[in-house]
């Protein structure tokens, strides 16, 4: 199925979870926030939240600075 990750259309397995996507696309899991179709997915729900065809996922990394 196709979903969009950070603006790029990508083919993924039908049973992919948010946790799977974070593992594949984020270097540092501890500073990541995830939005699925513009709704924040709490870290406690990453393992049980599945992507569906056409979903839009944003993986956001916190950065220190000023």
DSSP file (Angstrom, degrees, kcal/mol; ACC not computed):
  #  RESIDUE AA STRUCTURE BP1 BP2  ACC     N-H-->O    O-->H-N    N-H-->O    O-->H-N    TCO  KAPPA ALPHA  PHI   PSI    X-CA   Y-CA   Z-CA
    1    1 A X              0   0    0      0, 0.0    11,-2.7     0, 0.0     2,-0.5   0.000 360.0 360.0 360.0 161.3    0.0    0.0    0.0
    2    2 A X  E     +A   11   0A   0      9,-0.2    52,-3.2     7,-0.0     2,-0.3  -0.891 360.0 163.1-109.4 134.2    1.1    3.6   -0.4
    3    3 A X  E     -A   10   0A   0      7,-2.5     7,-3.4    -2,-0.5     2,-0.5  -0.868  36.0-114.9-132.9 170.2    1.4    6.2    2.4
    4    4 A X  E     -Ab   9  56A   0     51,-2.8    53,-3.8    -2,-0.3     2,-0.5  -0.951  25.0-170.9-112.4 125.4    3.1    9.5    2.6
    5    5 A X  E >  S-Ab   8  57A   0      3,-2.8     3,-1.7    -2,-0.5    53,-0.2  -0.960  75.7 -22.9-117.8 115.9    6.0    9.9    5.0
    6    6 A X  T 3  S-     0   0    0     51,-3.0    -1,-0.2    -2,-0.5    52,-0.1   0.879 129.9 -47.5  50.3  42.9    7.3   13.4    5.5
    7    7 A X  T 3  S+     0   0    0     50,-0.3     2,-0.5     1,-0.2    -1,-0.3   0.430 116.8 110.0  85.8  -0.3    5.9   14.4    2.1
    8    8 A X  E <   -A    5   0A   0     -3,-1.7    -3,-2.8     2,-0.0     2,-0.3  -0.940  67.8-128.3-113.7 124.3    7.3   11.4    0.2
    9    9 A X  E     -A    4   0A   0     -2,-0.5     2,-0.3    -5,-0.2    -5,-0.3  -0.539  37.1-179.9 -70.9 130.7    5.0    8.7   -1.2
   10   10 A X  E     -A    3   0A   0     -7,-3.4    -7,-2.5    -2,-0.3     2,-0.4  -0.977  29.1-126.8-137.1 142.9    6.2    5.3   -0.1
   11   11 A X  E     +A    2   0A   0     -2,-0.3     2,-0.3    -9,-0.2    -9,-0.2  -0.790  38.9 166.8 -88.0 131.8    5.2    1.7   -0.5
   12   12 A X        -     0   0    0    -11,-2.7     2,-0.0    -2,-0.4    -2,-0.0  -0.904  40.2 -84.5-138.1 166.1    4.8   -0.2    2.8
   13   13 A X    >   -     0   0    0     -2,-0.3     3,-1.3     1,-0.1    -1,-0.0  -0.332  39.4-117.5 -67.0 154.0    3.4   -3.5    4.1
   14   14 A X  T 3  S+     0   0    0      1,-0.3    -1,-0.1    36,-0.0    39,-0.1   0.782 112.2  49.6 -65.6 -27.6   -0.4   -3.5    5.0
   15   15 A X  T 3  S+     0   0    0     35,-0.1    -1,-0.3     2,-0.0    37,-0.1   0.185  79.0 140.7 -98.6  17.9    0.3   -4.3    8.6
   16   16 A X    <   -     0   0    0     -3,-1.3    35,-2.2    35,-0.1     2,-0.2  -0.348  35.4-155.6 -66.3 137.8    2.9   -1.6    9.2
   17   17 A X  B  >  -E   50   0B   0     33,-0.2     4,-2.0     1,-0.1    33,-0.2  -0.643  30.7-108.9-105.6 167.3    2.6    0.2   12.6
   18   18 A X  H  > S+     0   0    0     31,-2.3     4,-2.5    28,-0.7     5,-0.2   0.898 121.7  56.2 -59.7 -40.5    3.8    3.6   13.6
   19   19 A X  H  > S+     0   0    0     27,-1.7     4,-2.3    30,-0.3    -1,-0.2   0.897 105.6  51.2 -59.7 -40.8    6.5    1.9   15.7
   20   20 A X  H  > S+     0   0    0     26,-0.3     4,-2.0     2,-0.2    -1,-0.2   0.926 110.9  48.3 -60.4 -45.2    7.7    0.1   12.5
   21   21 A X  H  X S+     0   0    0     -4,-2.0     4,-2.3     1,-0.2     5,-0.2   0.894 110.5  50.3 -65.3 -40.8    7.9    3.4   10.6
   22   22 A X  H  X S+     0   0    0     -4,-2.5     4,-2.2     1,-0.2    -1,-0.2   0.927 110.3  51.0 -62.6 -43.9    9.8    5.1   13.4
   23   23 A X  H  < S+     0   0    0     -4,-2.3    -2,-0.2     1,-0.2    -1,-0.2   0.874 116.1  41.3 -61.1 -37.6   12.3    2.3   13.5
   24   24 A X  H  < S+     0   0    0     -4,-2.0    -1,-0.2    -5,-0.2    -2,-0.2   0.808 126.6  28.8 -79.9 -31.5   12.9    2.4    9.7
   25   25 A X  H  < S+     0   0    0     -4,-2.3     2,-0.4    -5,-0.2    -2,-0.2   0.514 105.0  71.5-115.3  -6.1   13.0    6.2    9.2
   26   26 A X     <  -     0   0    0     -4,-2.2     3,-0.2    -5,-0.2    -1,-0.1  -0.943  52.1-162.3-118.7 133.6   14.3    7.8   12.4
   27   27 A X  S    S+     0   0    0     -2,-0.4     2,-0.6     1,-0.3    -1,-0.1   0.876  88.0  36.3 -77.3 -38.5   17.8    7.6   13.7
   28   28 A X    >   -     0   0    0      1,-0.1     3,-0.8     3,-0.1    -1,-0.3  -0.933  64.2-173.1-120.8 108.2   17.1    8.6   17.3
   29   29 A X  G >  S+     0   0    0     -2,-0.6     3,-1.1     1,-0.2    -1,-0.1   0.767  77.3  68.2 -71.3 -26.4   13.8    7.2   18.6
   30   30 A X  G 3  S+     0   0    0      1,-0.3    -1,-0.2     3,-0.0    -2,-0.0   0.727 102.6  43.1 -71.0 -21.3   13.9    9.2   21.9
   31   31 A X  G <  S+     0   0    0     -3,-0.8    31,-2.6    31,-0.0     2,-0.4  -0.086  90.9 113.7-115.1  35.4   13.4   12.6   20.3
   32   32 A X  E <   -C   61   0A   0     -3,-1.1     2,-0.4    29,-0.2    29,-0.2  -0.856  41.1-170.7-111.2 139.7   10.7   11.8   17.8
   33   33 A X  E     -C   60   0A   0     27,-2.6    27,-3.1    -2,-0.4     2,-0.4  -0.956  14.5-150.8-120.1 147.3    7.1   12.9   17.6
   34   34 A X  E     -C   59   0A   0      7,-0.5     7,-2.8    -2,-0.4     2,-0.5  -0.967  10.7-169.9-125.0 133.5    4.6   11.4   15.2
   35   35 A X  E     -CD  58  40A   0     23,-2.3    23,-2.6    -2,-0.4     2,-0.6  -0.989   5.1-164.4-119.1 128.9    1.6   12.8   13.5
   36   36 A X  E >  S-CD  57  39A   0      3,-3.0     3,-1.2    -2,-0.5    21,-0.2  -0.956  81.5 -17.6-113.3 113.9   -0.8   10.6   11.6
   37   37 A X  T 3  S-     0   0    0     19,-3.5    -1,-0.2    -2,-0.6    20,-0.1   0.917 130.5 -52.3  51.8  46.7   -3.1   12.5    9.3
   38   38 A X  T 3  S+     0   0    0     18,-0.3     2,-0.5     1,-0.2    -1,-0.3   0.565 117.3 112.6  69.5  12.6   -2.3   15.7   11.3
   39   39 A X  E <  S-D   36   0A   0     -3,-1.2    -3,-3.0     2,-0.0    -1,-0.2  -0.969  71.3-118.7-115.7 128.7   -3.1   14.1   14.6
   40   40 A X  E     -D   35   0A   0     -2,-0.5     2,-0.6    -5,-0.3    -5,-0.3  -0.406  21.2-146.5 -64.9 135.0   -0.4   13.4   17.2
   41   41 A X        -     0   0    0     -7,-2.8    -7,-0.5    -2,-0.1     5,-0.1  -0.922  19.2-126.9-103.6 115.0    0.1    9.7   18.0
   42   42 A X    >   -     0   0    0     -2,-0.6     3,-2.6     1,-0.1     4,-0.4  -0.307  18.7-119.6 -59.8 143.3    1.1    9.3   21.7
   43   43 A X  G >  S+     0   0    0      1,-0.3     3,-1.3     2,-0.2     4,-0.4   0.825 113.1  64.5 -52.5 -34.6    4.2    7.2   22.1
   44   44 A X  G 3  S+     0   0    0      1,-0.2    -1,-0.3     2,-0.1     3,-0.1   0.649 104.9  46.2 -66.1 -13.9    2.2    4.7   24.1
   45   45 A X  G X> S+     0   0    0     -3,-2.6     4,-1.2     1,-0.1     3,-0.6   0.373  81.1  97.8-109.2   2.6    0.1    3.9   21.0
   46   46 A X  T <4 S+     0   0    0     -3,-1.3   -27,-1.7    -4,-0.4   -28,-0.7   0.895  83.4  50.9 -58.7 -42.1    2.9    3.5   18.4
   47   47 A X  T 34 S+     0   0    0     -4,-0.4    -1,-0.2     1,-0.2    -2,-0.1   0.763 118.2  37.4 -69.3 -25.1    2.9   -0.3   18.6
   48   48 A X  T <4 S+     0   0    0     -3,-0.6     2,-0.7    -4,-0.1    -1,-0.2   0.466  93.1  95.1-108.2  -3.5   -0.9   -0.6   18.1
   49   49 A X     <  -     0   0    0     -4,-1.2   -31,-2.3    -3,-0.4     2,-0.3  -0.818  58.3-163.7 -94.8 117.9   -1.5    2.2   15.6
   50   50 A X  B     -E   17   0B   0     -2,-0.7   -33,-0.2   -33,-0.2     2,-0.2  -0.755  16.2-123.8-101.7 145.9   -1.5    0.9   12.0
   51   51 A X        -     0   0    0    -35,-2.2     2,-0.3    -2,-0.3   -35,-0.1  -0.576  24.0-154.0 -81.6 150.3   -1.2    2.9    8.8
   52   52 A X    >   -     0   0    0     -2,-0.2     3,-2.3     1,-0.1   -37,-0.0  -0.849  37.2 -73.4-120.3 158.6   -3.9    2.7    6.2
   53   53 A X  T 3  S+     0   0    0     -2,-0.3   -50,-0.2     1,-0.3    -1,-0.1  -0.247 120.1  17.4 -53.0 133.0   -3.6    3.3    2.4
   54   54 A X  T 3  S+     0   0    0    -52,-3.2    -1,-0.3     1,-0.3   -51,-0.2   0.373  89.4 146.6  87.1  -5.0   -3.3    7.0    1.7
   55   55 A X    <   -     0   0    0     -3,-2.3   -51,-2.8   -53,-0.3     2,-0.5  -0.248  41.9-139.2 -63.7 153.8   -2.3    8.0    5.2
   56   56 A X  E     -b    4   0A   0    -53,-0.2   -19,-3.5   -47,-0.0     2,-0.4  -0.978  19.8-171.2-115.9 123.5    0.0   10.9    5.7
   57   57 A X  E     -bC   5  36A   0    -53,-3.8   -51,-3.0    -2,-0.5     2,-0.5  -0.952   7.8-165.3-119.0 131.8    2.7   10.4    8.4
   58   58 A X  E     - C   0  35A   0    -23,-2.6   -23,-2.3    -2,-0.4     2,-0.7  -0.979   3.8-162.3-115.6 124.6    5.0   13.1    9.7
   59   59 A X  E     - C   0  34A   0     -2,-0.5     2,-0.4   -25,-0.2   -25,-0.2  -0.933  16.3-167.6-104.6 114.2    8.0   12.1   11.8
   60   60 A X  E     - C   0  33A   0    -27,-3.1   -27,-2.6    -2,-0.7     2,-0.5  -0.874   8.6-152.4-111.4 133.5    9.3   15.1   13.6
   61   61 A X  E     - C   0  32A   0     -2,-0.4     2,-0.3   -29,-0.2   -29,-0.2  -0.893  15.5-130.5-108.0 130.3   12.6   15.4   15.4
   62   62 A X        -     0   0    0    -31,-2.6     2,-0.4    -2,-0.5   -31,-0.0  -0.571  26.9-166.7 -75.1 138.8   13.1   17.7   18.4
   63   63 A X        -     0   0    0     -2,-0.3     2,-0.2     2,-0.0    -2,-0.0  -0.992  15.4-131.2-131.1 136.6   16.2   19.8   18.0
   64   64 A X        +     0   0    0     -2,-0.4     2,-0.3     2,-0.0     0, 0.0  -0.485  53.1 103.0 -79.1 153.7   18.0   21.9   20.7
   65   65 A X              0   0    0     -2,-0.2    -2,-0.0     1,-0.1     0, 0.0  -0.960 360.0 360.0 159.2-173.6   18.9   25.5   19.9
   66   66 A X              0   0    0     -2,-0.3    -1,-0.1     0, 0.0    -2,-0.0   0.419 360.0 360.0-147.8 360.0   17.9   29.0   20.4
